[in-house]
Amino acid sequence: MFPDDLYYTEDHEWIRDEGSEYVVGITSYAVEQLGDITYVELPELGADVIRGETVATVESVKAASDVYSPVGGHICEVNDFLESRPELVNEDPYGEGWFFKLDSVRVSELNKLMKADAYEAYIKSLEK
Amino acid sequence: MSDIGGEILPQKTPFYDQHVALGGKVVDFHGWLLPLQFRGILEEHRHTRESVSVFDCSHMAEFRLVGRDAIQEYDRLFTANLTNLPVGRGRYGAILNDQGRILDDVISIRLAEEELFVVSNAGPASRISALLTSLKHPAEDVSGLTAKIDVQGPRSREVLEKAGLTVVSELGYFSARRTSWRGLPLVVTRMGYTGELGFELYIPWESASDVWTWLLQLDGVMPAGLGSRDTLRLEMGYPLSGQDFDDTKTPLEASQSRFVDWEKDFVGKEVLVEMRRAGGYAQLVGFSAPDRRAPRTGYTLSVSGEPVGMVTSGTFGPSVGYGIGLGYVGSDFVTPGTRLMAGPKQLPVEVVSVPFYKQGTCRR
């Protein structure tokens, strides 16, 4: 149900290790809860962020939610396409709908995150 | 609300099973299980503006008043004029408490010389029912016998006419007729809540599910849920009972004074007359954001860091392309062009006159 190669947070962000960089987005569960996404406010390029810091905002027809950085690091790229095409998050949350990339990541913090099976169990516990 | 005494189970409309079968995301709305969306709020919104959608509105309450005396007694509760309302026409207004506060906004329709059909909302339905059925000449609460389907969109007339519901071609804006369709008796009105040309079908509860099926078989008709109903009405600046006003607000505060007939007598009028004389009350206004960010329900509205009001409804407006909202602001801040800040992130918004969306086909 959730891709195996990602780490997940309890706030429904995902992060993918791509070697020198780490890509961050929100999960298909988050997207389903939000519905049609209408606006994404991206983090500032070049910012140094800590784990759990509010770095982005995602708005849907129904609600606005904060997006937190899953780990500490340096924002080295943001997905500018989302400003004009926020629906990419609905269409492809693990691909074209990514939010930002981090480098200089605190790798030790990655181990505190959930793998796919743990995240799936976590979602099931939320839906009870 | 207290949960002592066990929870009250939400009710199902005649179309509940069909909503589930169509993949509708069902939610509890004022004690009714209704679809929030089917394919997505944005798509359903767009389809209603461009083509034709059907909405299950069976949660709404309906009342029947028969006889001159009953109509006269009810007239004392309704803010708009009924005595000059012709047969086949409806009028929008409100029922107030003796403090001039809004129990509900309602549509009163004269179906025959001595017969009124009154439509109110689900939230305050039990209070309105208790009030109207305990009059000296009591109304009949026909909510349990009456399902309601709203057929809304610029293609609604063409599609219904082609399907044999020919009465729609005779109905002007805010008109109504009793008729029959494929052997079923029904009341058809043309009131709308989306800004588009549209018709409401009031049908017998027990045979209602057939009508939903017939409608969905018509060319281009798609089901739509509460989510798009909300974005559509908000783009028109229409307030929602229980959300944008309740029994703490007068029609003056809710910017509904154009639906008050100051020449007639009605319950709560003295309070309104005094409030109008005194002035200086906070009022419901519309405001827009400069981009796709939306003001949200409960956001504080402020000027120079000082709170001046509160957002009651807010969303991204799919057809206008920017954030829109309704909310109450102090009397110094109601003029269009007034700049306000909304919410914790200080979203800049500007007071504007409604509707936000001006291309609606409702009067066409």
Interface residues (C-beta under 8 A of the other chain):
Chain A: G35 D36 T38 Y39 E41 T57 E59 S60 V61 K62 A63 A64 P86
Chain B: Q37 G40 I41 L42 E43 G227 T231 D291 R292 R293 A294 R296 T315 F316 P318 G323 K345
